[in-house]
Amino acid sequence: MAGKSRGEKIAVEKITDYVDRVIPNYTNVIFKEHFRLYPATFEMVLSLIGPALNATGTTIGRKPISAEKQLYIALWFMATPDSYSTECHIAFN
């Protein structure tokens, strides 16, 4: 961070359509490493709680995130509990 002026934005490259392009190419083993369950189990859980995750009656604001993406986010977050603390530790050292 030395040499950077305050308020300067750093461009971060983002992967677009990650869920649609990358995750379907995961093998069962890779999928389990990232989300701690197999794809078949993911689909079963999605069928059980998916209807509750879908936003209904929302006409204003941002476009709602699909139930599938919400579940991916939640599972990844729970499967990698040290992700934020590790990044903070690296950023401040």
Order of alpha helices (4+ residues) and beta strands (2+ residues): alpha-alpha-alpha-alpha-alpha
